[in-house]
Amino acid sequence: QVQLVEPGGGLVQAGGSLRLACAASGRSFSNYAMGWFRQAPGKEREFVVHISSSGGSTYYANSVKGRFTISRDNAKNTVYLQMNSLKPEDTAVYYCAATRVATFQLRDYYYWGQGTQVTVSS
């Protein structure tokens, strides 16, 4: 089993940057691919980005491609999301999640963090 904790988040002005981290417990973190999702008020949770278990493969939603970068450090059991050129429409609760497969489907992720709020002011 994997437990995920997401410290960080916060308030930033449009055009600014923020880095999220997701710390995992358990010895099997390197066996899991990881993803970030987000949920804005009144909207469904949506896929943001996926990274393979080794970190060698990534897949981004079109809405964040070129602005967000996912990375992971398996020695530290942590996955990161660097967010640059933030826009007000990026405002949401951001969740990290773990899966065994290469997927952007929310239903395929087994373990979820509690979420962290990111607010981008205009």
N, CA, C and O atoms as a DFTB+ gen file, in Angstrom:
488 C
 N C O
     1  1       0.835      -1.188       0.000
     2  2       0.000       0.000       0.000
     3  2       0.875       1.246       0.000
     4  3       1.982       1.234       0.540
     5  1       0.379       2.317      -0.605
     6  2       1.115       3.574      -0.700
     7  2       0.259       4.688      -0.116
     8  3      -0.913       4.837      -0.460
     9  1       0.858       5.457       0.762
    10  2       0.193       6.649       1.283
    11  2       0.880       7.879       0.719
    12  3       2.108       7.954       0.674
    13  1       0.079       8.836       0.290
    14  2       0.606      10.019      -0.398
    15  2       0.240      11.276       0.379
    16  3      -0.894      11.445       0.827
    17  1       1.224      12.147       0.525
    18  2       1.015      13.410       1.236
    19  2       1.546      14.536       0.368
    20  3       2.646      14.458      -0.179
    21  1       0.745      15.582       0.254
    22  2       1.118      16.705      -0.607
    23  2       1.221      17.991       0.197
    24  3       0.236      18.720       0.312
    25  1       2.370      18.283       0.747
    26  2       2.543      19.604       1.354
    27  2       2.667      20.641       0.252
    28  3       2.777      20.278      -0.919
    29  1       2.653      21.875       0.583
    30  2       2.853      22.904      -0.431
    31  2       1.552      23.469      -0.923
    32  3       0.563      23.502      -0.191
    33  1       1.545      23.916      -2.164
    34  2       0.410      24.654      -2.666
    35  2       0.524      26.099      -2.217
    36  3       1.523      26.500      -1.620
    37  1      -0.506      26.877      -2.510
    38  2      -0.482      28.249      -2.053
    39  2      -1.080      29.203      -3.055
    40  3      -1.741      28.810      -4.015
    41  1      -0.823      30.487      -2.797
    42  2      -1.349      31.572      -3.619
    43  2      -0.213      32.199      -4.413
    44  3       0.849      32.488      -3.862
    45  1      -0.433      32.409      -5.705
    46  2       0.588      32.996      -6.569
    47  2      -0.103      33.883      -7.597
    48  3      -1.250      33.638      -7.970
    49  1       0.599      34.907      -8.050
    50  2       0.055      35.779      -9.081
    51  2       0.184      35.136     -10.457
    52  3       1.054      34.297     -10.690
    53  1      -0.686      35.543     -11.349
    54  2      -0.614      35.050     -12.727
    55  2       0.761      35.333     -13.311
    56  3       1.330      36.409     -13.128
    57  1       1.278      34.331     -14.020
    58  2       2.614      34.430     -14.577
    59  2       3.695      33.904     -13.665
    60  3       4.843      33.748     -14.082
    61  1       3.342      33.629     -12.427
    62  2       4.296      33.145     -11.452
    63  2       4.495      31.645     -11.519
    64  3       3.952      30.958     -12.385
    65  1       5.292      31.154     -10.573
    66  2       5.639      29.734     -10.528
    67  2       5.383      29.164      -9.143
    68  3       5.352      29.880      -8.142
    69  1       5.203      27.857      -9.125
    70  2       4.982      27.141      -7.877
    71  2       5.434      25.702      -8.086
    72  3       5.278      25.152      -9.176
    73  1       5.988      25.100      -7.057
    74  2       6.355      23.693      -7.153
    75  2       5.612      22.896      -6.094
    76  3       5.650      23.219      -4.907
    77  1       4.950      21.867      -6.539
    78  2       4.263      20.954      -5.634
    79  2       5.120      19.710      -5.439
    80  3       5.861      19.292      -6.329
    81  1       4.997      19.138      -4.257
    82  2       5.668      17.881      -3.969
    83  2       4.654      16.885      -3.435
    84  3       3.666      17.264      -2.806
    85  1       4.903      15.631      -3.686
    86  2       4.050      14.549      -3.196
    87  2       4.973      13.480      -2.622
    88  3       5.732      12.840      -3.350
    89  1       4.899      13.299      -1.324
    90  2       5.755      12.339      -0.637
    91  2       4.995      11.042      -0.394
    92  3       3.862      11.050       0.085
    93  1       5.635       9.936      -0.731
    94  2       4.996       8.636      -0.600
    95  2       5.635       7.818       0.510
    96  3       6.848       7.858       0.715
    97  1       4.805       7.087       1.212
    98  2       5.316       6.140       2.206
    99  2       5.351       4.755       1.583
   100  3       4.710       4.512       0.561
   101  1       6.088       3.862       2.187
   102  2       6.155       2.504       1.653
   103  2       7.393       2.292       0.816
   104  3       7.958       3.236       0.263
   105  1       7.809       1.038       0.729
   106  2       9.050       0.709       0.030
   107  2       8.857       0.467      -1.448
   108  3       9.837       0.271      -2.167
   109  1       7.615       0.475      -1.931
   110  2       7.349       0.091      -3.306
   111  2       7.081       1.275      -4.220
   112  3       6.542       1.109      -5.314
   113  1       7.458       2.478      -3.773
   114  2       7.147       3.678      -4.560
   115  2       7.685       3.569      -5.973
   116  3       7.006       3.968      -6.920
   117  1       8.877       3.043      -6.138
   118  2       9.495       2.983      -7.464
   119  2       8.779       2.018      -8.406
   120  3       9.073       1.997      -9.601
   121  1       7.856       1.228      -7.894
   122  2       7.072       0.322      -8.742
   123  2       5.837       0.975      -9.328
   124  3       5.164       0.391     -10.176
   125  1       5.539       2.179      -8.880
   126  2       4.317       2.851      -9.297
   127  2       4.594       4.011     -10.235
   128  3       5.507       4.808     -10.017
   129  1       3.785       4.087     -11.287
   130  2       3.708       5.323     -12.051
   131  2       2.876       6.321     -11.250
   132  3       2.048       5.932     -10.426
   133  1       3.099       7.582     -11.495
   134  2       2.430       8.616     -10.711
   135  2       1.739       9.624     -11.623
   136  3       2.138       9.832     -12.769
   137  1       0.722      10.226     -11.097
   138  2       0.021      11.254     -11.851
   139  2      -0.381      12.413     -10.960
   140  3      -0.477      12.286      -9.740
   141  1      -0.610      13.536     -11.598
   142  2      -1.217      14.688     -10.937
   143  2      -2.559      14.974     -11.613
   144  3      -2.678      14.950     -12.838
   145  1      -3.548      15.240     -10.787
   146  2      -4.862      15.635     -11.247
   147  2      -5.216      16.943     -10.558
   148  3      -4.554      17.348      -9.602
   149  1      -6.259      17.602     -11.043
   150  2      -6.730      18.810     -10.376
   151  2      -8.238      18.912     -10.495
   152  3      -8.858      18.377     -11.414
   153  1      -8.804      19.622      -9.526
   154  2     -10.246      19.806      -9.518
   155  2     -10.557      21.240      -9.138
   156  3     -10.263      21.684      -8.028
   157  1     -11.151      21.950     -10.065
   158  2     -11.565      23.328      -9.831
   159  2     -12.981      23.317      -9.255
   160  3     -13.709      22.341      -9.436
   161  1     -13.380      24.381      -8.570
   162  2     -14.727      24.433      -7.995
   163  2     -15.798      24.224      -9.048
   164  3     -15.788      24.872     -10.094
   165  1     -16.719      23.321      -8.769
   166  2     -17.823      23.071      -9.676
   167  2     -17.483      22.251     -10.893
   168  3     -18.326      22.055     -11.767
   169  1     -16.254      21.768     -10.962
   170  2     -15.828      20.979     -12.123
   171  2     -15.385      19.585     -11.701
   172  3     -15.128      19.325     -10.526
   173  1     -15.303      18.699     -12.682
   174  2     -14.829      17.353     -12.411
   175  2     -13.307      17.353     -12.276
   176  3     -12.614      18.235     -12.785
   177  1     -12.818      16.346     -11.581
   178  2     -11.380      16.178     -11.460
   179  2     -10.814      15.816     -12.830
   180  3     -11.363      14.974     -13.540
   181  1      -9.709      16.464     -13.190
   182  2      -9.147      16.253     -14.518
   183  2      -7.672      15.890     -14.455
   184  3      -6.954      16.276     -13.533
   185  1      -7.248      15.151     -15.440
   186  2      -5.861      14.723     -15.576
   187  2      -4.967      15.910     -15.913
   188  3      -5.333      16.777     -16.706
   189  1      -3.791      15.932     -15.296
   190  2      -2.800      16.969     -15.578
   191  2      -1.558      16.363     -16.235
   192  3      -1.147      16.792     -17.313
   193  1      -0.964      15.359     -15.574
   194  2       0.291      14.805     -16.083
   195  2       0.541      13.443     -15.456
   196  3       0.088      13.150     -14.349
   197  1       1.277      12.617     -16.198
   198  2       1.628      11.263     -15.757
   199  2       3.127      11.062     -15.944
   200  3       3.718      11.569     -16.898
   201  1       3.736      10.315     -15.021
   202  2       5.142       9.947     -15.162
   203  2       5.295       8.466     -14.871
   204  3       4.673       7.939     -13.948
   205  1       6.117       7.804     -15.653
   206  2       6.312       6.364     -15.476
   207  2       7.071       6.080     -14.179
   208  3       7.592       6.993     -13.538
   209  1       7.125       4.830     -13.812
   210  2       7.761       4.441     -12.551
   211  2       9.246       4.794     -12.531
   212  3       9.790       5.129     -11.479
   213  1       9.894       4.721     -13.675
   214  2      11.317       5.055     -13.755
   215  2      11.560       6.536     -13.947
   216  3      12.669       7.022     -13.729
   217  1      10.526       7.256     -14.355
   218  2      10.679       8.680     -14.671
   219  2      11.055       8.924     -16.109
   220  3      11.212      10.073     -16.523
   221  1      11.204       7.863     -16.880
   222  2      11.669       8.009     -18.252
   223  2      10.609       8.421     -19.250
   224  3      10.928       8.798     -20.377
   225  1       9.363       8.354     -18.850
   226  2       8.280       8.685     -19.761
   227  2       7.272       9.586     -19.064
   228  3       6.910       9.357     -17.910
   229  1       6.824      10.611     -19.777
   230  2       5.842      11.533     -19.227
   231  2       4.758      11.809     -20.263
   232  3       4.965      11.642     -21.465
   233  1       3.614      12.229     -19.774
   234  2       2.494      12.570     -20.664
   235  2       1.725      13.709     -20.022
   236  3       1.325      13.621     -18.861
   237  1       1.517      14.789     -20.787
   238  2       0.887      15.994     -20.258
   239  2      -0.454      16.276     -20.926
   240  3      -0.650      15.997     -22.109
   241  1      -1.348      16.820     -20.160
   242  2      -2.559      17.375     -20.741
   243  2      -2.179      18.587     -21.584
   244  3      -1.228      19.301     -21.267
   245  1      -2.929      18.813     -22.657
   246  2      -2.614      19.922     -23.561
   247  2      -2.650      21.272     -22.831
   248  3      -1.903      22.190     -23.168
   249  1      -3.508      21.374     -21.851
   250  2      -3.693      22.650     -21.162
   251  2      -2.462      23.077     -20.355
   252  3      -2.325      24.252     -20.015
   253  1      -1.574      22.139     -20.051
   254  2      -0.396      22.476     -19.234
   255  2       0.912      22.216     -19.951
   256  3       1.978      22.539     -19.426
   257  1       0.853      21.644     -21.125
   258  2       2.065      21.287     -21.868
   259  2       2.902      22.540     -22.129
   260  3       2.386      23.566     -22.572
   261  1       4.190      22.439     -21.850
   262  2       5.086      23.569     -22.040
   263  2       5.173      24.488     -20.839
   264  3       6.059      25.341     -20.780
   265  1       4.269      24.333     -19.875
   266  2       4.290      25.178     -18.671
   267  2       4.583      24.374     -17.410
   268  3       5.234      24.872     -16.492
   269  1       4.109      23.143     -17.361
   270  2       4.295      22.296     -16.185
   271  2       5.327      21.211     -16.499
   272  3       5.446      20.754     -17.636
   273  1       6.065      20.815     -15.468
   274  2       7.037      19.734     -15.605
   275  2       6.937      18.805     -14.415
   276  3       7.009      19.238     -13.265
   277  1       6.771      17.529     -14.698
   278  2       6.730      16.523     -13.642
   279  2       8.090      15.843     -13.562
   280  3       8.758      15.641     -14.575
   281  1       8.487      15.496     -12.348
   282  2       9.719      14.743     -12.145
   283  2       9.544      13.896     -10.884
   284  3       8.603      14.088     -10.114
   285  1      10.452      12.976     -10.696
   286  2      10.383      12.144      -9.498
   287  2      11.776      11.782      -9.035
   288  3      12.722      11.726      -9.821
   289  1      11.880      11.535      -7.734
   290  2      13.120      11.095      -7.115
   291  2      12.778       9.839      -6.333
   292  3      12.262       9.916      -5.218
   293  1      13.063       8.694      -6.913
   294  2      12.668       7.443      -6.269
   295  2      13.461       7.177      -4.992
   296  3      12.990       6.458      -4.111
   297  1      14.641       7.742      -4.886
   298  2      15.418       7.585      -3.661
   299  2      14.763       8.324      -2.494
   300  3      14.939       7.953      -1.334
   301  1      14.008       9.370      -2.814
   302  2      13.322      10.164      -1.783
   303  2      11.829       9.880      -1.730
   304  3      11.102      10.509      -0.961
   305  1      11.368       8.933      -2.548
   306  2       9.930       8.603      -2.586
   307  2       9.074       9.839      -2.826
   308  3       8.043      10.023      -2.179
   309  1       9.494      10.666      -3.739
   310  2       8.803      11.934      -3.958
   311  2       8.630      12.209      -5.452
   312  3       9.514      11.931      -6.262
   313  1       7.483      12.754      -5.785
   314  2       7.224      13.235      -7.133
   315  2       6.930      14.729      -7.044
   316  3       6.311      15.198      -6.089
   317  1       7.384      15.463      -8.053
   318  2       7.264      16.917      -8.057
   319  2       6.467      17.392      -9.267
   320  3       6.422      16.740     -10.310
   321  1       5.849      18.537      -9.090
   322  2       5.199      19.199     -10.210
   323  2       5.636      20.659     -10.197
   324  3       5.228      21.439      -9.337
   325  1       6.470      21.008     -11.164
   326  2       6.901      22.397     -11.320
   327  2       5.918      23.087     -12.248
   328  3       5.711      22.655     -13.382
   329  1       5.313      24.163     -11.762
   330  2       4.292      24.881     -12.526
   331  2       4.788      26.289     -12.810
   332  3       5.015      27.071     -11.886
   333  1       4.954      26.606     -14.066
   334  2       5.406      27.928     -14.490
   335  2       4.329      28.615     -15.318
   336  3       3.390      27.976     -15.794
   337  1       4.475      29.909     -15.479
   338  2       3.527      30.697     -16.288
   339  2       2.094      30.397     -15.878
   340  3       1.234      30.144     -16.721
   341  1       1.851      30.427     -14.595
   342  2       0.538      30.058     -14.080
   343  2      -0.533      31.044     -14.519
   344  3      -0.289      32.241     -14.668
   345  1      -1.727      30.502     -14.721
   346  2      -2.876      31.278     -15.160
   347  2      -3.989      31.141     -14.125
   348  3      -4.018      30.164     -13.378
   349  1      -4.899      32.104     -14.073
   350  2      -6.026      31.976     -13.129
   351  2      -6.801      30.675     -13.326
   352  3      -7.324      30.119     -12.360
   353  1      -6.881      30.191     -14.542
   354  2      -7.612      28.946     -14.789
   355  2      -6.885      27.711     -14.279
   356  3      -7.433      26.610     -14.331
   357  1      -5.674      27.871     -13.791
   358  2      -4.974      26.761     -13.139
   359  2      -5.394      26.608     -11.677
   360  3      -4.996      25.653     -11.011
   361  1      -6.186      27.534     -11.187
   362  2      -6.657      27.465      -9.810
   363  2      -7.485      26.200      -9.591
   364  3      -8.462      25.952     -10.297
   365  1      -7.082      25.414      -8.610
   366  2      -7.742      24.131      -8.342
   367  2      -7.109      23.485      -7.120
   368  3      -6.082      23.938      -6.613
   369  1      -7.740      22.424      -6.665
   370  2      -7.086      21.522      -5.720
   371  2      -6.326      20.496      -6.547
   372  3      -6.883      19.867      -7.447
   373  1      -5.051      20.336      -6.232
   374  2      -4.195      19.418      -6.976
   375  2      -3.971      18.152      -6.154
   376  3      -3.687      18.201      -4.958
   377  1      -4.109      17.017      -6.841
   378  2      -3.960      15.719      -6.202
   379  2      -2.863      14.915      -6.885
   380  3      -2.768      14.914      -8.113
   381  1      -2.046      14.243      -6.115
   382  2      -1.162      13.245      -6.713
   383  2      -1.790      11.870      -6.498
   384  3      -2.569      11.660      -5.568
   385  1      -1.432      10.950      -7.376
   386  2      -2.040       9.624      -7.333
   387  2      -1.070       8.606      -7.905
   388  3      -0.183       8.948      -8.686
   389  1      -1.246       7.356      -7.509
   390  2      -0.353       6.274      -7.919
   391  2      -1.117       5.210      -8.691
   392  3      -2.272       4.906      -8.394
   393  1      -0.440       4.653      -9.690
   394  2      -1.041       3.630     -10.527
   395  2       0.025       2.630     -10.968
   396  3       1.222       2.904     -10.891
   397  1      -0.434       1.459     -11.435
   398  2       0.499       0.445     -11.949
   399  2       0.602       0.486     -13.461
   400  3       1.412      -0.229     -14.051
   401  1      -0.218       1.324     -14.093
   402  2      -0.262       1.310     -15.563
   403  2      -0.013       2.712     -16.113
   404  3      -0.084       3.711     -15.399
   405  1       0.279       2.742     -17.410
   406  2       0.441       4.020     -18.108
   407  2      -0.939       4.499     -18.520
   408  3      -1.531       3.974     -19.463
   409  1      -1.447       5.491     -17.816
   410  2      -2.835       5.880     -18.041
   411  2      -3.065       7.317     -17.611
   412  3      -2.368       7.839     -16.741
   413  1      -4.066       7.959     -18.239
   414  2      -4.525       9.270     -17.786
   415  2      -5.932       9.168     -17.231
   416  3      -6.555      10.181     -16.911
   417  1      -6.438       7.936     -17.116
   418  2      -7.785       7.736     -16.623
   419  2      -7.809       7.748     -15.105
   420  3      -7.087       6.992     -14.455
   421  1      -8.625       8.591     -14.560
   422  2      -8.725       8.744     -13.119
   423  2      -9.026       7.409     -12.428
   424  3      -8.477       7.120     -11.365
   425  1      -9.889       6.605     -13.029
   426  2     -10.335       5.353     -12.413
   427  2      -9.208       4.328     -12.277
   428  3      -9.344       3.369     -11.516
   429  1      -8.110       4.509     -12.993
   430  2      -7.013       3.539     -12.966
   431  2      -5.980       3.846     -11.874
   432  3      -5.012       3.103     -11.712
   433  1      -6.178       4.911     -11.143
   434  2      -5.241       5.270     -10.080
   435  2      -5.737       4.712      -8.759
   436  3      -6.893       4.916      -8.390
   437  1      -4.866       4.006      -8.044
   438  2      -5.286       3.274      -6.854
   439  2      -5.213       4.112      -5.587
   440  3      -6.093       4.036      -4.730
   441  1      -4.167       4.905      -5.476
   442  2      -3.924       5.631      -4.242
   443  2      -3.891       7.123      -4.540
   444  3      -3.390       7.563      -5.575
   445  1      -4.444       7.892      -3.596
   446  2      -4.588       9.328      -3.782
   447  2      -4.095      10.083      -2.555
   448  3      -4.235       9.632      -1.419
   449  1      -3.515      11.244      -2.823
   450  2      -3.204      12.161      -1.740
   451  2      -4.451      12.939      -1.347
   452  3      -5.508      12.802      -1.964
   453  1      -4.309      13.758      -0.311
   454  2      -5.462      14.490       0.222
   455  2      -5.760      15.758      -0.568
   456  3      -6.823      16.358      -0.409
   457  1      -4.834      16.158      -1.407
   458  2      -5.031      17.355      -2.214
   459  2      -4.432      18.585      -1.578
   460  3      -4.350      18.690      -0.354
   461  1      -4.011      19.519      -2.416
   462  2      -3.468      20.787      -1.942
   463  2      -4.000      21.905      -2.837
   464  3      -4.087      21.758      -4.056
   465  1      -4.353      23.025      -2.205
   466  2      -4.980      24.121      -2.947
   467  2      -3.922      24.983      -3.635
   468  3      -2.932      25.390      -3.026
   469  1      -4.157      25.245      -4.908
   470  2      -3.348      26.200      -5.664
   471  2      -4.291      27.286      -6.167
   472  3      -5.280      27.001      -6.843
   473  1      -3.976      28.528      -5.829
   474  2      -4.795      29.653      -6.248
   475  2      -3.924      30.629      -7.026
   476  3      -2.880      31.067      -6.543
   477  1      -4.362      30.964      -8.231
   478  2      -3.629      31.900      -9.084
   479  2      -4.480      33.151      -9.244
   480  3      -5.583      33.101      -9.789
   481  1      -3.961      34.261      -8.768
   482  2      -4.703      35.520      -8.827
   483  2      -4.349      36.273     -10.112
   484  3      -3.225      36.204     -10.608
   485  1      -5.320      36.975     -10.618
   486  2      -5.111      37.725     -11.880
   487  2      -4.606      39.129     -11.598
   488  3      -4.376      39.901     -12.529
